[in-house]
Amino acid sequence: MMKYALFSILFISNAMAVSIADSISGKVSATPGCSEKAMVYLSLDKENYKERLLLMHTEVPQNGTFKFYVKPGDYQIRAGDKAGCEFFQKVTVKERDMDLAVKMVKK
């Protein structure tokens, strides 16, 4: 009986954790002159750079995709490559998944 109760508690807590995690998905593309790979960064949306906490980052090839699992809130997506191409967008994640088109542009 105790094993069943413990299993039920673990199952319910895992189900609740999954229900509050949404995702930000994106596909990386670029204008001519950009590198083959870009670094994509996810951080909290704070104007003060000292409060802007980097949460995740990943390297993505041209026409590649990424996916970050997050809680609802305000975030910044930044991307950059060795050739000086950049991308920046503020996003608000609500109770659903979000798709982005990350277009790298030479600055």
C-alpha positions in Angstrom: 0.0 0.0 0.0 2.8 2.4 0.9 4.5 1.7 -2.5 1.3 2.6 -4.3 0.9 5.8 -2.4 4.5 6.9 -3.1 4.2 6.0 -6.8 0.9 8.1 -7.0 2.6 11.1 -5.4 5.6 10.9 -7.8 3.3 10.5 -10.8 1.1 13.4 -9.8 4.1 15.7 -9.1 5.8 14.8 -12.4 2.5 15.4 -14.3 2.2 18.8 -12.7 5.8 19.7 -13.6 5.3 18.8 -17.2 2.1 20.9 -17.5 3.9 24.1 -16.4 6.7 23.7 -18.9 6.2 25.3 -22.3 8.7 25.7 -25.1 10.3 28.2 -27.4 11.2 26.5 -30.7 13.0 28.1 -33.6 14.7 27.7 -36.9 17.9 29.5 -37.7 18.4 31.1 -41.1 20.8 33.8 -42.3 21.5 36.4 -44.9 24.5 36.0 -47.2 27.8 36.6 -45.5 26.9 34.9 -42.2 28.7 31.9 -40.7 27.5 28.3 -41.0 26.8 28.1 -37.2 25.2 30.5 -34.7 25.0 30.5 -31.0 21.4 31.0 -29.7 21.0 32.4 -26.1 17.9 32.4 -23.9 17.9 34.9 -21.0 15.4 36.5 -18.7 14.0 39.8 -20.1 15.6 42.4 -17.9 16.7 45.8 -19.1 19.5 45.9 -16.5 22.2 43.6 -17.8 23.2 42.6 -14.2 19.7 41.2 -13.7 19.5 39.5 -17.1 20.3 35.9 -16.2 21.5 33.6 -19.1 19.4 30.5 -18.8 20.4 28.4 -21.8 22.4 28.5 -25.0 23.0 26.1 -27.9 25.0 26.1 -31.1 22.7 25.7 -34.2 23.8 25.2 -37.8 22.2 27.2 -40.7 18.6 25.9 -41.3 18.9 24.0 -38.0 16.4 24.1 -35.2 16.4 24.5 -31.4 14.0 24.1 -28.5 14.1 25.6 -25.0 11.7 24.3 -22.3 10.6 27.2 -20.1 8.0 28.4 -17.6 5.6 31.1 -18.7 7.3 34.5 -18.5 9.3 37.2 -20.4 12.5 36.2 -22.2 15.1 37.5 -24.6 16.3 35.4 -27.5 19.7 36.5 -28.9 21.8 34.9 -31.6 25.2 35.7 -33.0 27.9 34.2 -35.2 31.6 34.7 -35.9 30.9 36.8 -39.0 29.1 39.5 -37.0 25.5 38.5 -37.9 23.0 39.0 -35.1 19.4 38.4 -34.0 17.4 39.7 -31.0 13.8 39.3 -30.0 11.8 39.7 -26.8 9.2 37.0 -26.3 6.5 36.4 -23.8 5.6 32.7 -23.2 2.1 32.1 -22.0 0.3 28.7 -21.6 1.4 27.4 -25.0 4.4 26.6 -27.1 6.0 29.3 -29.2 7.7 29.1 -32.6 10.2 31.7 -33.8 12.0 32.3 -37.1 15.5 33.4 -36.2 16.9 35.3 -39.1 20.5 36.2 -38.7 21.4 39.6 -40.3 24.9 41.1 -40.8 25.3 44.2 -38.6 
